[in-house]
Amino acid sequence: MIEPTVDLALAIGHGLTEEEFRKIIEILGRTPTFSELGIYSVMWSEHCSYKSSIKYLKRLPREGEHVLAKAGEENAGALDIGEGKAVIFKIESHNHPSALEPYQGAATGVGGILRDVFSMGARPIAAMDSLRFGELSDPKQQHLFNGVVEGIAGYGNCFGVPTVGGEVVFDKAYSGNCLVNAMAVGIADTGKIMPAKASGVGNPVFILGATTGRDGIHGATFASVELSDKSAEDRSSVQIGDPFLEKLLLEATLEIIEKGLAVAIQDMGAAGITCSSSEMAAGGGVGIKIDLDKVPLRESGMIPYEILLSESQERMLIIGKKGLEDSLCEVARKWELNIERIGTVTEGDRFKCLWHGELVCDIPAKTLVLGGGAPIYDRPYIRPAGLDAINTRNSAIETDKDPIELLEALLSMPSIAGKRWVFEQYDHQVGTNTVIKPGGDAALVRVKETSKFLAISTDCNGRFCALDPHVGAMQAVAESARNVVSVGAWPIGITNCLNFGNPEKPESFWQFVRAVEGMGEACRAYNIPVTGGNVSFYNESQNGAIFPTPVIGMLGIIDKPQDIIRQDITSDLQLVEIGECDCPEFGGSSLQKILFGDPFGLPPRIDLDREIANAKFILSARDRGLIEACHDISDGGLGVALAELCIWNDLGASIEIPEDRDIIGSLFGESQARYLIAVQAIKLDNLMLLAKKNNISAKVLGYTGGLSLSIHSGSYYKSVEIMKLKDIYENKISKIMRGEL
């Protein structure tokens, strides 16, 4: 077979620059074959190589007392949680595919992140997601939202992993480019974590799982360009998933690891065989030789280029142990999976591929991968020209609107409203590990065979990041930490999904750089490592770029059941606000969006020392038995936090705002580092003494009880029935999706 002639025009058509094409020729000492051009184009794409971002990602803190696998070392992050167990976790994006095929885009996003986790020997125990769409009033966004949720449910439910929570945000900034970020968490024995580094010259290379087709070819390259009117032509870049097959692949993979039949395993995600083979070879400092004629195909007439770049789902590349091939194949047959030996680990550093006896690929593996020969760019960046005018605009809010009416309006915002319509489609109890169901501050799952629990949260406020990406990213870390603290956990690590616009545009890249700096600053303050994640650039369309959205996936740990803090309240509890809101902050707030639309002003200030002090106070008060319930104060401020606590428990409350404080600012300002806690009356004095001793701001607001939420402030007094608020909060999204609004 003679492959097509490769020239500069063809290379540029593959997304490579002229400089990159010349570099490839220099590396190889010749013009690449057509297959090699395809390999370099995907491996040097932004999606795989991180060529614009790695310079800054390396500055994030990666060390920590729990860290077993640093960022970038393996398929996912790994933390030691004690008692012989490790938590394996990661978050990744599937934005562009979901924008074109919402069901399959979301489904395969879930499938891919699950494989990252169980390829390391961890059984997945929880999944979460962070989703963003345009305004839900738009029929197109309803279509995307419905398809993505069905895709997540369809894959996760069939696979058998509980989807325990997440976040859903609606804003016109995402109307041209939705965000679908999927997170998975698994548990492994610390001594049985499987690496993704090839080793052992002569060891066999197997492909396990699905057959290889033409679906997903150049998916990585597709994810490295902006969406446009012509993007629908790239539907072939969207993969098709089979969750039932993945369940079998899970069980077979874990059994192979348990029986010691492999030395390395990597899932086939972006760039398929190409990425898994070259990365495993480069990581282990060895070569790999693949016979493409041995790859099980589902379509006839496939050429090497297609076989190498296919992103067909539910496949694993396994480096077996020489002499144990029969045992490995026996496990595959037990689980009724295809398995085929397609290659061998070799001496040297070459990634070689044969087809019909002809060498179609002969590349130094390290030249393909991040940290090896893949390009690293020092992109120019500049503060957006119009940002100063936006930041200097006065964000103070003066309104004569009634506070209760504003509260009802906030609770009906799809971004704040209850996500029951979403969560009811997910099986969040499968596996019997779920302790706190979706809808609260953080999900909580038990770690079986131990006394421990994991708190999991995903969070980011894109409106804050649009105003100041540095502060917004710090806030995302702090808010995620508040979420896990609110259920009684202390944060031990994060994974991130960094969603930004085109890095080749200096103003967009400035947002990325500032956000990474802010994230690093916050993580160092909390002394928690970044264990890995994903960078998703080119989230732009003809509508412009999305808000900078650095999503944080946070893990917290609880050592014993009695340390769990619930969000359940009963009558006659005292309500206390921890943290200060003396100077109401509305920049980027939900109330600002209701009243004015686009964000302006400055986002709420971040005091990391105060964040950490208040978080430690919550856990200290918990240890002394002083807290009955806790809810962090975030979107919509105190008013929304109070209403949510009441709605979740079908119980009213009465609070009083001092007459000398602005009632609107006190209820709806979004100042940070705050919690709403419920305390037994007989323990209130002890709580306040503890707060005073630790220099913590604590204000008694009122008490729980009755069937209404009542607000007092000077001459102002008004109440609203909790069931009315509950109807607004819980039914808004479902009514929109049923076409009733």
C-alpha positions in Angstrom: 0.0 0.0 0.0 1.3 3.4 -0.9 0.0 6.1 1.4 -1.0 9.5 0.1 1.8 12.0 -0.4 2.3 14.3 2.5 3.0 18.0 2.0 2.7 21.3 3.9 -0.9 21.9 2.7 -2.0 18.5 4.0 -0.2 19.1 7.3 -2.0 22.5 7.7 -5.2 20.8 6.9 -4.5 18.5 9.9 -4.2 21.4 12.2 -0.4 21.6 12.3 1.5 24.8 11.7 4.2 25.2 9.1 6.8 25.3 11.9 5.5 22.1 13.5 5.5 20.3 10.1 9.2 21.4 9.6 9.9 20.1 13.1 8.4 16.7 12.4 10.6 16.4 9.3 13.6 17.3 11.4 12.8 14.7 14.0 12.3 11.9 11.5 14.9 13.0 9.0 12.4 12.6 6.3 8.8 13.5 5.3 6.3 11.7 7.5 4.1 9.0 6.1 0.4 9.8 5.9 -0.2 7.7 9.1 2.7 9.5 10.9 1.2 12.8 9.9 -2.1 11.8 11.5 -0.3 10.6 14.6 1.6 13.9 15.1 -1.5 15.9 14.3 -3.4 14.4 17.2 -0.6 14.0 19.6 0.5 17.6 19.1 -3.0 18.9 19.2 -3.9 21.1 22.2 -6.1 18.5 23.6 -3.3 15.9 23.9 -0.1 17.9 24.2 -1.1 20.8 26.4 1.3 22.8 24.4 -0.1 26.1 25.5 -0.9 25.3 29.1 1.8 23.0 30.4 4.2 25.8 31.3 1.7 27.1 33.8 0.2 23.8 35.0 3.7 22.8 36.2 3.5 25.7 38.7 0.5 24.2 40.5 1.3 22.4 43.8 1.5 18.7 43.3 3.0 17.5 46.5 1.1 16.4 49.6 1.0 13.9 52.4 -1.6 11.8 50.7 -0.3 11.8 47.2 0.5 8.5 45.5 0.5 9.6 41.9 1.3 13.2 41.0 -0.4 15.1 38.3 0.4 13.8 34.8 2.2 10.6 36.0 -0.7 8.2 35.6 -4.2 8.1 34.1 -5.7 9.8 37.2 -4.7 11.2 40.5 -4.2 8.9 43.5 -4.4 9.8 47.2 -3.7 7.5 50.2 -6.7 7.7 52.6 -5.4 5.2 55.1 -6.4 1.7 56.1 -4.8 0.3 53.0 -7.0 2.2 50.6 -6.4 4.8 47.9 -8.9 7.1 46.2 -8.4 7.5 42.4 -10.1 10.4 40.8 -10.2 12.7 37.8 -12.3 15.2 35.9 -12.3 15.7 32.1 -14.3 17.6 29.5 -16.4 16.4 26.6 -17.6 19.9 25.5 -17.3 19.9 21.7 -18.8 16.4 21.2 -21.7 17.2 23.5 -22.4 20.4 21.6 -23.0 18.4 18.4 -24.3 15.1 19.8 -25.4 15.8 23.3 -26.4 12.2 24.3 -23.4 10.4 22.9 -21.0 13.3 23.7 -22.0 13.2 27.4 -22.3 9.4 27.6 -18.8 8.8 26.2 -17.5 11.5 28.4 -18.7 9.5 31.4 -17.3 6.3 29.9 -13.9 7.8 29.3 -13.4 9.2 32.8 -14.5 5.9 34.3 -11.9 4.0 32.3 -9.2 6.4 33.5 -10.1 5.4 37.0 -10.5 1.6 36.7 -7.5 1.2 34.4 -5.5 2.0 37.6 -7.2 -0.8 39.5 -9.9 1.2 41.2 -13.5 0.3 41.4 -15.6 3.4 40.6 -17.9 4.3 43.5 -19.2 7.7 42.4 -19.6 10.0 39.4 -20.3 13.7 39.3 -20.7 16.3 36.6 -20.4 20.0 36.0 -22.6 21.2 33.2 -23.1 24.6 31.6 -25.6 25.7 29.0 -27.1 28.9 27.6 -30.3 30.3 29.1 -32.9 27.5 29.6 -35.6 29.6 27.9 -33.9 28.9 24.6 -35.3 25.7 22.9 -31.9 24.8 21.6 -30.4 24.8 25.1 -33.3 22.7 26.3 -32.4 20.2 23.6 -28.8 20.2 24.6 -29.6 20.0 28.4 -32.0 17.1 27.9 -29.6 15.2 25.7 -26.6 15.6 28.0 -28.6 14.6 31.1 -30.0 11.6 29.3 -26.5 10.7 28.1 -25.0 10.9 31.6 -27.9 8.8 33.0 -28.0 6.3 30.2 -24.3 5.5 30.6 -23.8 5.8 34.3 -27.0 3.9 35.2 -26.3 1.0 32.9 -22.7 0.8 33.9 -23.7 0.8 37.6 -22.0 3.8 39.1 -24.0 6.3 41.2 -24.1 9.8 39.9 -24.1 11.5 43.3 -24.2 15.2 42.4 -22.6 18.0 40.6 -23.7 21.4 39.3 -25.7 22.8 36.4 -25.4 26.5 35.4 -27.3 28.4 32.7 -26.0 31.6 31.2 -26.0 33.1 27.8 -22.2 33.0 27.8 -22.4 29.3 27.1 -25.1 29.5 24.5 -22.7 28.7 21.6 -20.5 26.2 23.5 -21.9 24.1 26.3 -19.6 22.6 28.9 -19.8 19.0 29.9 -17.3 18.1 32.6 -17.4 14.5 34.0 -15.7 13.4 37.2 -15.2 9.9 38.5 -14.0 8.6 41.9 -12.8 5.1 42.6 -11.2 3.1 45.4 -8.2 0.8 45.1 -5.9 -1.1 47.4 -2.8 1.0 47.8 -0.5 -1.9 46.9 -2.3 -2.7 43.7 -2.4 0.5 41.8 -1.7 -0.2 38.1 0.8 2.1 36.3 0.5 3.2 32.7 4.2 2.8 31.9 5.3 0.0 29.6 8.1 -2.2 30.7 9.8 -5.5 30.1 11.3 -6.0 26.7 9.4 -8.9 25.0 6.2 -8.4 27.0 3.1 -8.8 24.9 0.8 -5.9 24.0 -2.9 -6.7 24.0 -6.0 -4.8 23.0 -9.0 -5.7 25.2 -12.6 -4.8 24.7 -14.5 -3.4 21.8 -13.6 -3.7 18.1 -12.2 -0.7 16.3 -14.3 1.3 13.9 -14.2 4.7 12.3 -16.0 6.6 15.1 -14.2 9.4 16.8 -11.3 9.7 14.3 -9.6 13.0 14.9 -11.7 13.7 18.0 -8.7 15.2 19.7 -8.1 17.5 16.8 -11.8 18.4 16.7 -11.6 19.4 20.4 -8.7 21.7 19.6 -10.5 24.2 17.3 -13.4 26.6 17.8 -17.0 25.5 17.1 -18.4 27.0 13.9 -21.4 26.6 11.5 -19.4 23.8 9.8 -18.9 21.8 13.0 -21.9 19.7 12.3 -19.8 18.1 9.5 -17.5 16.8 12.3 -20.2 14.5 13.8 -17.9 11.5 12.9 -15.6 12.9 15.6 -18.2 12.0 18.2 -17.8 8.5 19.6 -20.5 5.9 20.3 -20.6 4.3 23.8 -21.7 0.9 25.1 -22.0 1.0 28.9 -22.8 -2.7 29.2 -19.6 -3.6 27.4 -17.7 -1.2 29.6 -19.1 -2.9 32.7 -17.6 -6.2 31.4 -14.3 -4.3 30.6 -14.3 -3.1 34.2 -14.6 -6.5 35.7 -12.0 -8.0 33.4 -9.5 -5.2 34.0 -9.8 -5.5 37.8 -9.4 -9.2 37.6 -6.3 -9.0 35.4 -4.8 -6.6 38.0 -5.9 -8.7 40.9 -4.2 -11.8 39.4 -1.0 -9.9 38.5 -1.3 -10.6 34.8 -0.2 -7.2 33.5 2.6 -4.7 34.1 0.8 -1.6 32.7 -2.7 -0.6 31.5 -4.0 2.4 29.7 -7.5 3.2 28.4 -7.9 4.2 24.8 -9.4 7.7 24.9 -8.3 10.6 22.7 -6.2 9.4 19.7 -7.0 5.7 20.6 -4.2 3.2 19.9 -1.8 6.0 19.0 -2.0 7.8 22.3 -2.1 4.8 24.6 0.8 3.1 22.9 3.1 6.1 22.5 2.5 7.4 26.0 3.0 4.0 27.6 6.3 3.5 25.6 7.5 7.0 26.4 6.6 6.7 30.1 8.5 3.5 30.4 11.5 4.4 28.3 10.9 1.5 25.9 9.7 0.9 22.4 6.4 -0.6 21.2 5.9 -2.5 17.9 2.3 -2.8 16.7 0.9 -5.1 14.0 -2.2 -3.3 12.8 -3.4 -6.4 10.9 -4.0 -7.9 14.4 -6.3 -5.2 15.6 -10.0 -6.4 15.6 -12.0 -4.2 13.3 -15.7 -3.6 13.0 -15.6 -2.0 9.6 -14.0 -3.3 6.4 -11.5 -1.4 4.3 -10.0 0.5 7.2 -6.5 1.9 6.5 -3.7 2.3 9.1 -4.4 6.0 9.5 -8.0 5.2 10.6 -7.0 2.3 12.8 -4.4 4.3 14.7 -6.6 7.4 15.2 -9.9 5.7 15.9 -11.5 6.7 19.2 -13.9 3.8 19.4 -14.9 3.4 23.1 -14.6 0.6 25.6 -11.0 -0.4 24.7 -7.9 -1.0 26.9 -4.3 -1.4 25.9 -2.6 -3.9 28.2 1.1 -4.7 28.6 0.9 -8.3 29.7 3.6 -10.5 31.2 5.5 -12.8 29.0 4.5 -16.4 29.7 1.1 -15.4 31.2 -0.6 -14.7 27.9 -3.0 -17.7 28.2 -4.1 -16.7 31.7 -4.7 -13.1 30.5 -6.8 -14.3 27.5 -8.7 -16.7 29.8 -9.9 -13.7 31.9 -11.1 -12.0 28.8 -13.0 -15.0 27.6 -14.6 -15.4 31.0 -16.0 -11.9 30.6 -16.9 -12.5 26.9 -14.6 -9.8 25.7 -12.5 -9.6 22.5 -8.8 -9.8 23.2 -6.0 -9.9 20.7 -2.2 -9.7 21.0 -1.3 -6.8 18.7 2.3 -6.1 19.6 5.4 -6.4 21.7 7.5 -4.2 24.0 10.8 -3.6 22.3 14.3 -2.2 23.1 14.9 1.4 22.2 12.4 4.2 22.0 10.5 3.7 18.8 6.8 3.5 18.2 6.5 1.3 15.2 3.5 0.1 13.3 3.3 -2.5 10.6 0.4 -3.1 8.1 0.5 -5.9 5.5 4.1 -6.3 6.4 4.9 -2.6 5.5 6.3 -0.2 8.1 3.8 2.7 8.1 5.0 4.3 11.4 8.5 4.6 12.9 8.6 7.4 15.4 10.6 8.1 18.6 7.8 7.8 21.1 9.0 10.6 23.3 8.7 13.1 20.5 4.9 12.6 20.6 4.1 13.2 24.2 3.7 15.9 26.8 7.0 16.5 28.5 8.9 14.9 25.6 9.2 16.3 22.1 5.7 17.8 21.9 5.8 21.6 21.3 5.6 23.9 24.3 4.5 27.4 23.5 5.0 30.7 25.4 1.8 32.3 24.2 1.5 36.1 24.5 -1.3 37.3 26.9 -2.8 40.7 27.7 -5.5 41.9 30.0 -8.7 42.4 28.0 -9.1 45.9 26.8 -12.6 46.5 28.1 -12.2 44.8 31.5 -11.2 48.0 33.3 -14.4 49.7 32.4 -16.4 46.7 33.6 -14.5 46.4 36.9 -14.8 50.1 37.7 -18.6 50.1 37.2 -20.3 50.5 40.6 -21.9 47.2 41.5 -23.8 48.4 44.6 -27.4 47.6 44.4 -30.2 49.9 45.5 -33.7 48.7 44.7 -37.1 49.2 46.1 -38.1 45.7 45.2 -39.5 43.6 48.0 -36.9 41.2 49.5 -39.3 38.3 49.5 -40.1 38.9 45.8 -36.4 39.0 45.1 -35.9 35.7 47.0 -38.6 34.0 44.9 -37.0 35.3 41.7 -33.6 34.0 42.8 -35.0 30.6 43.7 -36.7 30.4 40.3 -33.4 31.0 38.4 -32.5 27.7 36.7 -28.9 27.9 38.0 -30.1 28.2 41.6 -33.4 26.2 41.4 -33.4 22.6 42.6 -32.0 20.1 40.2 -34.5 17.3 41.0 -35.4 17.0 37.3 -31.7 16.1 36.7 -31.0 13.9 39.7 -34.2 11.8 39.4 -32.8 10.5 36.1 -29.6 9.3 37.8 -29.3 6.2 39.9 -27.5 7.7 42.8 -27.9 4.8 45.2 -26.4 1.9 43.2 -23.5 0.3 45.1 -25.1 1.3 48.5 -22.3 3.7 49.3 -24.2 7.0 49.0 -24.8 8.7 52.3 -25.8 12.2 51.3 -27.9 12.3 48.1 -27.6 14.9 45.3 -28.7 18.4 45.9 -26.8 19.4 49.0 -23.4 21.1 49.4 -21.4 18.0 48.7 -22.0 14.4 48.0 -20.9 11.9 50.6 -20.0 8.3 50.0 -18.7 5.6 52.3 -15.5 3.7 51.7 -16.4 0.1 52.4 -14.1 -2.0 54.5 -13.1 1.2 56.3 -14.6 3.7 58.7 -14.1 6.5 56.3 -16.2 8.6 54.0 -15.4 10.8 51.0 -17.0 14.2 50.4 -17.1 15.2 46.7 -17.8 18.6 45.2 -17.6 20.3 41.8 -17.8 24.1 41.7 -16.9 27.2 39.8 -18.6 30.6 39.4 -17.9 31.7 35.8 -19.4 35.2 36.4 -16.8 35.9 39.1 -14.0 34.6 36.8 -15.2 36.8 33.9 -14.7 39.8 36.2 -11.3 38.6 37.6 -10.1 35.1 36.7 -7.5 35.2 39.4 -9.9 35.9 42.2 -12.6 33.7 40.6 -10.3 30.7 40.5 -9.4 31.2 44.1 -13.1 31.5 44.9 -13.7 28.2 43.1 -11.2 26.4 45.3 -12.6 28.1 48.4 -16.2 27.4 47.5 -15.4 23.7 46.8 -13.7 23.5 50.2 -16.7 25.1 51.9 -18.9 22.5 50.3 -16.9 19.5 51.7 -16.5 21.2 55.1 -20.2 21.8 55.3 -20.7 18.0 55.5 -17.9 17.5 58.0 -14.9 16.8 55.8 -11.5 18.4 55.3 -10.2 18.9 51.8 -7.3 16.6 50.8 -6.9 17.2 47.0 -8.4 18.6 43.9 -8.7 17.7 40.2 -9.6 20.4 37.7 -11.2 21.0 34.4 -10.0 24.3 32.9 -12.5 25.5 30.3 -11.3 28.6 28.3 -11.5 30.2 24.9 -8.9 30.2 22.2 -5.3 30.3 23.7 -4.0 31.9 20.5 -6.0 35.0 21.4 -3.9 37.0 24.0 -7.0 38.2 25.9 -8.4 34.7 26.3 -5.0 33.3 27.3 -4.6 36.0 29.9 -7.7 34.7 31.5 -6.2 31.2 31.6 -2.9 32.3 33.1 -4.5 34.4 35.8 -6.9 31.6 36.7 -4.1 29.0 37.1 -2.2 31.5 39.3 -5.2 32.0 41.5 -5.9 28.3 41.7 -2.3 27.6 42.7 -2.4 30.4 45.4 -5.6 29.0 46.9 -4.3 25.3 46.9 -1.0 26.3 48.5 -3.0 28.2 51.3 -5.1 25.1 52.0 -2.0 22.8 51.5 -3.8 20.6 49.1 -2.3 19.2 45.9 -3.6 19.3 42.4 -3.6 15.7 41.3 -4.4 16.2 37.6 -7.3 17.1 35.4 -7.9 18.5 32.0 -7.5 21.7 30.0 -10.2 22.4 27.4 -9.4 25.3 25.1 -11.2 26.7 22.1 -14.5 26.9 23.8 -15.7 29.6 21.4 -18.3 29.9 18.7 -19.7 32.6 16.5 -21.2 33.9 19.7 -17.8 34.5 21.2 -15.9 32.8 24.0 -17.4 31.3 27.2 -16.8 32.8 30.6 -13.4 31.5 31.8 -14.5 28.4 33.8 -11.9 26.6 35.9 -14.0 23.9 37.4 -12.7 22.4 40.7 -13.4 18.8 41.6 -12.7 18.6 45.4 -12.2 15.6 47.6 -12.6 15.7 51.4 -12.3 13.0 53.9 -14.2 12.1 57.1 -12.6 9.6 59.4 -15.7 8.2 61.2 -19.5 8.3 61.0 -20.0 10.6 64.0 -18.1 13.4 62.2 -20.7 13.8 59.5 -22.6 17.1 59.5 -26.1 16.8 58.2 -28.2 19.4 56.6 -31.3 18.4 58.5 -33.0 20.8 60.8 -35.8 20.5 63.4 -37.8 23.2 65.2 -36.4 25.5 67.9 -32.8 25.5 66.6 -30.9 28.8 66.6 -29.6 30.0 63.2 -26.1 31.5 63.2 -24.2 33.1 60.3 -20.5 32.3 60.4 -18.4 34.9 58.5 -18.9 38.5 57.6 -21.1 40.4 55.1 -20.7 43.9 56.6 -20.0 45.4 53.2 -22.4 43.7 50.7 -20.7 42.5 47.5 -22.8 42.1 44.3 -20.2 42.0 41.5 -21.0 38.9 39.5 -23.8 37.9 41.9 -27.0 36.2 41.1 -29.0 39.2 42.1 -27.0 41.3 39.8 -27.8 39.0 37.0 -31.6 39.2 37.7 -31.6 42.9 37.8 -29.0 43.8 35.2 -28.0 40.8 33.1 -24.2 40.8 32.4 -21.7 40.8 35.3 -19.9 44.0 36.2 -17.9 45.5 39.0 -15.4 43.4 41.0 -16.2 39.9 42.3 -16.3 39.3 46.1 -13.0 39.6 47.8 -11.2 36.4 48.8 -9.4 36.3 52.2 -7.8 32.8 52.2 -6.7 33.1 55.9 -10.3 33.8 56.8 -11.7 31.0 54.6 -9.4 28.5 56.3 -10.1 29.9 59.8 -13.8 29.7 59.4 -13.6 26.2 57.9 -11.5 25.0 60.8 -14.0 26.6 63.2 -16.9 24.6 61.7 -15.1 21.4 62.2 -13.9 22.4 65.7 -17.5 23.2 66.6 -18.6 19.9 65.1 -16.1 18.1 67.3 -17.6 19.7 70.4 -21.1 18.7 69.4 -22.2 22.2 68.8 -23.6 22.0 65.3 -26.8 20.3 64.2 -26.8 21.4 60.6 -24.6 23.4 58.2 -25.0 24.9 54.7 -22.5 27.1 53.0 -23.5 30.5 51.8 -22.8 31.0 48.1 -25.0 31.8 45.0 -27.8 34.1 46.1 -26.3 34.8 49.4 -27.8 34.2 52.9 -31.4 34.5 51.7 -31.0 31.6 49.3 -29.0 29.5 51.7 -31.7 30.0 54.4 -34.5 29.2 52.0 -32.8 26.0 50.7 -32.3 24.7 54.3 -36.0 25.3 55.0 -37.1 23.8 51.6 -35.0 20.7 52.1 -36.6 20.0 55.5 -40.1 21.3 54.9 -39.7 23.6 57.9 -39.9 27.3 58.4 -37.7 29.8 60.1 -37.7 33.4 61.4 -34.7 35.7 61.1 -34.1 39.3 61.9 -31.7 41.6 60.1 -30.5 44.5 62.3 -32.1 47.8 61.3 -28.8 49.4 60.8 -27.8 46.8 58.1 -28.9 47.0 54.5 -31.6 44.2 54.2 -30.9 43.6 50.5 -27.2 43.4 51.0 -27.5 41.2 54.1 -29.8 38.7 52.3 -28.4 38.6 48.8 -24.8 39.9 48.9 -22.3 37.1 48.1 -19.4 37.9 50.4 -17.2 34.8 50.8 -16.1 32.5 53.7 -19.6 32.2 55.2 -21.7 29.3 56.5 -25.2 29.1 57.9 -25.4 26.7 60.9 -28.1 25.5 63.2 -27.4 25.1 66.9 -29.4 23.9 69.8 -30.5 26.8 72.1 -28.8 25.3 75.1 -25.5 25.1 73.2 -25.6 28.6 71.7 -23.5 30.3 74.4 -20.8 27.7 74.1 -20.7 28.2 70.3 -20.5 31.9 70.6 -17.7 31.7 73.2 -15.8 29.4 70.9 -16.2 31.8 68.1 -15.0 34.7 70.2 -12.0 32.8 71.4 -11.0 32.0 67.8 -11.8 35.5 66.5 -14.6 34.2 64.3 -17.5 36.4 63.3 -20.8 34.7 64.4 -24.2 36.4 64.3 -27.4 35.0 65.6 -30.0 35.4 63.0 -33.1 33.7 64.4 -34.6 30.3 64.9 -36.3 27.4 63.1 -39.9 26.4 63.2 -43.3 26.9 61.7 -44.4 26.6 58.1 -43.2 29.9 56.8 -40.0 31.8 56.3 -40.2 35.2 58.0 -37.9 38.1 57.7 -37.8 41.1 60.1 -35.8 44.3 59.7 -36.8 47.4 61.6 -40.3 48.2 60.3 -40.1 45.6 57.6 -41.8 42.3 58.3 -42.9 39.7 55.7 -43.3 36.0 55.5 -43.8 33.4 52.8 -45.0 29.8 53.1 -42.2 27.3 52.7 -44.4 25.1 50.4 -44.7 28.1 48.0 -40.9 28.5 48.0 -40.6 24.7 47.5 -42.9 24.7 44.5 -40.9 27.6 42.9 -37.5 26.0 43.7 -38.2 22.3 42.9 -40.5 22.6 39.9 -39.1 25.5 37.8 -36.8 23.4 35.7 -39.2 20.5 35.2 -42.0 23.0 34.1 -39.6 24.5 31.5 -38.6 21.1 30.2 -42.3 20.1 30.0 -43.1 23.2 28.0 -45.3 24.7 30.7 -43.3 27.9 31.0 
